[in-house]
Amino acid sequence: MASGGSRLKPQRIPLNLEGIQQNQRMWLVKVPKYLSQQWSEASGSGEVGKLKIATNQGKSEISFTLNKELTDIRGTDGQPAPVHAPTEHQFLLQTDRGQVLTLLTEHAPDQFSLQGTVVTTNYKPVANHQYNIEYEKRKKETGKRVKADKDQVLTLLFAAFEKHQYYNIKDLVDITMQPVVYLKEILNEIGVRNVKGPHKNTWELKEEYRCYQRAAKRE
């Protein structure tokens, strides 16, 4: 860090661009942290998953299915985590909002190739809407909350934590429609409950499952 209030000046490096393919459109994809870790552990020649592109009423629907061999998640201690990564993910397409983004590959110092322009996108675990319908039907028949398959609950939780970092237990019960005791059992595997501070009594994901980074601590 610069001292005495001095400011760092940006460096300008001349680039030798080769193989320009500006008409090639590409996706810039934001993925959860656990998924990027799974991809990084895959072999260079291995298959990380399958991409499915379909059209529904004139709109593109894009989904990604993670290779089942990559669903094992490791904790921060390097040991296998008690849960598996969701396999089904739905793309949420967004426009570039007037930004000009490009993808460059570096062959040697100061030598880059322009691979194409970027169409911004991100994706998240799929919330199983058919499951919600079936759940409501069973709930009406029994008159109480019904335990769902653990993987389905995990999918709903991961999708929820894509939107917000912190949740109280009541909101998570409403989102997953699960009994409190059963839900807490699952949350204890993938999350931590804050017992003090501004987010007291709320839940957040453990570090290895987050799709965000904690803000750097001020020195």
C-alpha positions as CSV (number, residue, x, y, z in Angstrom):
1,M,0.0,0.0,0.0
2,A,1.4,3.4,-0.9
3,S,2.3,5.7,1.9
4,G,2.0,9.5,2.4
5,G,-1.2,9.7,0.4
6,S,0.5,8.9,-2.9
7,R,-1.6,7.3,-5.6
8,L,-0.5,4.5,-7.9
9,K,-0.6,5.3,-11.6
10,P,-2.0,2.8,-14.1
11,Q,0.5,1.2,-16.4
12,R,-0.1,1.2,-20.2
13,I,1.3,-1.8,-21.9
14,P,1.2,-1.9,-25.8
15,L,-0.6,-5.1,-27.0
16,N,0.1,-7.0,-30.1
17,L,-3.4,-8.4,-31.0
18,E,-3.5,-11.4,-33.4
19,G,-6.2,-13.6,-34.8
20,I,-9.0,-11.1,-34.2
21,Q,-12.4,-12.7,-34.1
22,Q,-14.6,-9.9,-32.8
23,N,-17.7,-11.4,-34.5
24,Q,-17.5,-14.5,-32.3
25,R,-20.0,-14.1,-29.5
26,M,-19.1,-15.7,-26.1
27,W,-20.7,-16.1,-22.7
28,L,-19.2,-14.6,-19.5
29,V,-20.6,-17.0,-16.8
30,K,-20.8,-16.3,-13.1
31,V,-20.9,-19.6,-11.2
32,P,-21.1,-20.5,-7.5
33,K,-17.7,-20.9,-5.7
34,Y,-18.2,-24.6,-5.2
35,L,-18.8,-25.2,-8.9
36,S,-15.7,-23.3,-10.0
37,Q,-13.7,-25.5,-7.5
38,Q,-15.2,-28.7,-9.0
39,W,-14.2,-27.6,-12.5
40,S,-10.7,-26.8,-11.4
41,E,-10.3,-30.3,-10.1
42,A,-11.4,-31.9,-13.4
43,S,-8.7,-33.3,-15.7
44,G,-7.9,-31.3,-18.8
45,S,-9.3,-33.9,-21.1
46,G,-12.3,-34.8,-18.9
47,E,-15.9,-33.9,-19.3
48,V,-17.2,-31.4,-16.7
49,G,-20.8,-31.6,-17.8
50,K,-23.4,-31.2,-20.5
51,L,-25.0,-28.0,-21.9
52,K,-28.6,-28.2,-23.1
53,I,-30.1,-25.4,-25.2
54,A,-33.8,-25.4,-25.9
55,T,-36.5,-23.0,-27.1
56,N,-39.8,-22.5,-25.2
57,Q,-42.4,-20.1,-26.7
58,G,-39.6,-18.3,-28.6
59,K,-37.4,-17.9,-25.6
60,S,-34.1,-19.7,-25.1
61,E,-33.8,-22.0,-22.1
62,I,-30.2,-23.1,-21.3
63,S,-29.3,-25.5,-18.6
64,F,-26.1,-27.2,-17.5
65,T,-25.8,-30.7,-16.0
66,L,-22.7,-31.3,-13.9
67,N,-20.8,-34.5,-14.4
68,K,-21.7,-36.8,-11.4
69,E,-18.1,-37.6,-10.9
70,L,-17.5,-33.9,-9.9
71,T,-20.3,-33.6,-7.4
72,D,-18.1,-34.5,-4.4
73,I,-17.3,-31.3,-2.5
74,R,-14.3,-30.8,-0.2
75,G,-14.3,-28.6,2.9
76,T,-11.7,-26.0,3.7
77,D,-9.7,-28.7,5.5
78,G,-9.5,-30.7,2.3
79,Q,-11.7,-33.5,3.6
80,P,-14.9,-34.6,1.8
81,A,-18.0,-32.5,2.7
82,P,-21.2,-34.2,3.9
83,V,-23.2,-33.0,1.0
84,H,-22.9,-33.1,-2.8
85,A,-23.0,-30.3,-5.3
86,P,-26.3,-29.9,-7.2
87,T,-26.1,-31.4,-10.7
88,E,-28.8,-29.3,-12.5
89,H,-28.1,-25.5,-13.1
90,Q,-30.3,-23.0,-15.0
91,F,-28.7,-20.2,-17.0
92,L,-30.0,-16.6,-16.4
93,L,-29.2,-14.7,-19.6
94,Q,-28.5,-11.0,-19.3
95,T,-27.6,-8.4,-21.9
96,D,-24.3,-6.6,-21.8
97,R,-26.0,-3.3,-21.0
98,G,-24.0,-1.4,-23.6
99,Q,-20.7,-2.6,-22.3
100,V,-18.0,-3.9,-24.7
101,L,-16.4,-6.9,-23.1
102,T,-13.9,-9.1,-24.9
103,L,-12.1,-12.4,-24.2
104,L,-8.3,-12.4,-24.7
105,T,-5.9,-15.3,-24.6
106,E,-2.2,-14.8,-23.9
107,H,0.4,-16.6,-26.0
108,A,3.5,-14.9,-24.7
109,P,4.2,-11.7,-22.8
110,D,2.4,-8.8,-24.5
111,Q,1.0,-11.1,-27.2
112,F,-2.7,-11.6,-27.1
113,S,-5.4,-13.0,-29.4
114,L,-8.9,-11.6,-29.3
115,Q,-11.3,-14.6,-29.2
116,G,-14.6,-12.8,-29.3
117,T,-17.1,-10.4,-27.6
118,V,-19.0,-11.3,-24.4
119,V,-22.7,-11.9,-23.8
120,T,-23.1,-11.6,-20.0
121,T,-24.8,-14.5,-18.2
122,N,-24.8,-16.4,-14.9
123,Y,-26.5,-19.5,-13.6
124,K,-27.7,-21.1,-10.4
125,P,-29.0,-24.5,-9.2
126,V,-32.5,-25.2,-10.5
127,A,-35.4,-24.9,-8.0
128,N,-37.6,-27.9,-8.8
129,H,-41.1,-26.4,-9.5
130,Q,-42.7,-29.8,-10.1
131,Y,-41.5,-30.8,-6.6
132,N,-43.2,-27.7,-5.2
133,I,-46.5,-28.7,-6.7
134,E,-46.2,-32.3,-5.4
135,Y,-45.2,-31.0,-2.0
136,E,-48.3,-28.8,-1.7
137,K,-50.5,-31.7,-2.7
138,R,-48.9,-34.0,0.0
139,K,-49.2,-31.2,2.6
140,K,-52.9,-30.8,2.0
141,E,-53.4,-34.5,2.4
142,T,-51.4,-34.8,5.6
143,G,-52.1,-31.3,7.1
144,K,-48.4,-30.8,8.0
145,R,-45.0,-30.1,6.5
146,V,-43.5,-33.2,4.8
147,K,-39.8,-34.0,4.7
148,A,-38.5,-33.8,1.2
149,D,-35.5,-35.5,-0.4
150,K,-32.3,-34.0,1.0
151,D,-30.9,-33.2,-2.4
152,Q,-34.0,-31.3,-3.3
153,V,-33.8,-29.2,-0.1
154,L,-30.1,-28.5,-0.8
155,T,-31.0,-27.3,-4.3
156,L,-33.6,-24.8,-2.9
157,L,-31.1,-23.6,-0.2
158,F,-28.3,-23.0,-2.7
159,A,-30.7,-21.1,-5.0
160,A,-31.8,-19.0,-2.1
161,F,-28.3,-18.1,-1.0
162,E,-27.5,-17.0,-4.5
163,K,-29.8,-14.1,-3.9
164,H,-28.9,-13.1,-0.3
165,Q,-26.0,-13.9,2.0
166,Y,-28.0,-14.1,5.3
167,Y,-31.4,-15.6,6.2
168,N,-33.2,-16.2,9.4
169,I,-34.6,-19.7,10.0
170,K,-38.2,-18.6,9.5
171,D,-37.5,-17.4,5.9
172,L,-35.7,-20.6,5.1
173,V,-38.6,-22.7,6.4
174,D,-40.9,-20.7,4.1
175,I,-38.6,-21.1,1.1
176,T,-37.9,-24.9,1.5
177,M,-41.3,-25.8,3.1
178,Q,-39.5,-28.1,5.5
179,P,-39.9,-29.0,9.2
180,V,-37.6,-26.8,11.3
181,V,-35.7,-29.6,13.0
182,Y,-35.0,-31.4,9.6
183,L,-34.0,-28.1,8.0
184,K,-31.6,-27.3,10.8
185,E,-29.9,-30.7,10.3
186,I,-29.2,-29.9,6.7
187,L,-28.2,-26.3,7.5
188,N,-25.6,-27.5,10.0
189,E,-23.9,-29.4,7.2
190,I,-23.6,-26.5,4.7
191,G,-24.0,-23.4,6.8
192,V,-23.2,-21.6,10.0
193,R,-25.4,-19.7,12.4
194,N,-24.2,-16.3,13.4
195,V,-24.5,-15.9,17.2
196,K,-23.3,-12.3,17.5
197,G,-22.7,-9.2,15.5
198,P,-25.1,-7.3,13.1
199,H,-26.4,-10.6,11.6
200,K,-27.1,-12.3,14.9
201,N,-29.4,-15.4,14.7
202,T,-29.1,-15.6,10.9
203,W,-27.7,-18.4,8.7
204,E,-25.1,-18.1,6.0
205,L,-23.2,-20.7,3.9
206,K,-19.9,-22.2,4.9
207,E,-17.0,-20.8,3.0
208,E,-16.6,-23.8,0.6
209,Y,-20.2,-23.4,-0.6
210,R,-20.3,-19.6,-1.1
211,C,-20.6,-17.9,-4.5
212,Y,-19.3,-14.7,-3.0
213,Q,-16.2,-13.5,-1.2
214,R,-16.1,-11.8,2.1
215,A,-15.1,-8.2,1.9
216,A,-11.4,-7.8,2.7
217,K,-10.8,-6.7,6.3
218,R,-9.5,-3.2,6.8
219,E,-6.0,-3.1,8.2
